[in-house]
């Protein structure tokens, strides 16, 4: 059974930093694409950052230069370091792992962690 567990969210003032963690069981992160998404109230869930099996990384334009995604293969954990936080970064942040399944893929999600940035 695949389980993704996020942690590290909280309340920070604008300009502050947080580091989110996503620990996995039942799936090997280094063998799959792992992403961070976020969803603000009343809005759709959007991609924030992704890291592929080869270590290729993509960021949403809104977080480039401020957020860093990384992976610790030994701990089977993916991180999202968030610096220079802005009130518009406030959202529930979700970890996602996309695994090949037959001719397609299957998505696994964590429960989410709340990030609130005060102005």
N, C-alpha and C positions, 0 to 999 in steps of 0.2 A: 504494500500500500504506500502510495506516494504522499508525503506530507511536507509542506513548506511552512516554515514558521518565521514570521517577521518580528523584529524588535528594534528598539532604538528611537521610536517616535517620541514626540513630546511638544511642549510649548517653549518657543524661543523668541526673543525679540528680533526685529528686523536687523540684518547684518550678522546674525549669529550662525552657528554651525550645528549640524547633527550628523550622526553616522547611523544609517540603517543597516541592519543585518538580515539576511535570509538564510536560514539553515535548512538543509534538506535531508530527508530520509526516504529510502525507496527509489531514489533516482540519482544518477551521477551528473552533477552540474557540468563538469568538463566535457561531457558527451552530448550536451544539448545547449540550445540557445536559451539564455536566461535574461530576463528583462525586468525592469521596474516600470510600473505604470502608476498613474495617480488619477484620482477622481475627486473633484470638488463638488460640493452640494449643487444639485441641479444640472450638472454637466456630465459629459460622456467621459469614459475612462480613456486616458491618453497615454501613449508611450513616452517615457522619460529617458530611458537609456537601455541599451541592450549589449550583451557580450556574446560572441559566437564561440563555437568549439575551438576555433583557431585563435581566439583572442581579439578578433576584430570588434571594434566598439563603435556604436552609434549613439548620438545624443539628440534630443529634441533641441531645436534652435533656442528655445527659451531658457535652457539650462546650460548651454555650452559655455565653458570657461568657469562655471561655478560648481557643477556636480561632477563627480568621478565615480564610475562603476569599476569594481574590481572583483576578482575571484580568488579564493584560497582553496586550491584543489585538495590539500591535505585535510582541511576542515569541512570540505564540501559546502562551502558558504560563499555567498555573494554579498558584496557591500555596496552601499551608495553613500559616498561622502558628499554632503551638501554644505557648501559654504556660501557666504554672502546671501543668506536667505531673505526672501522678500515676502510680503503679505500674500501675494498672488501664488506663492508656492504652497499655501495652505490647502491640504487635501488629505484623503486617505491614500496611502501608498501601498501598492500591492506588488508582490513578487510573482513572477510568472516563469514557468519552465515549459518549453515547447519540445515535445519528444516525437520522433518519427513513429508513425503507427500505420502499418499497412502501406497504402499508397498515399496516405495523407499524414496528418499529425494530430497530436492530442495535447491540449493545454492543461497545465496544472497551476492552481492559484493558491496563494496563502490567504490568511484571513484578513490581512491588511493592518496597517499601523497608522495612527493619526499623527499628522504633522500640522501644527498650528504656529503661524508666524505672526506675532503681534506688531502693529505699526507704532 
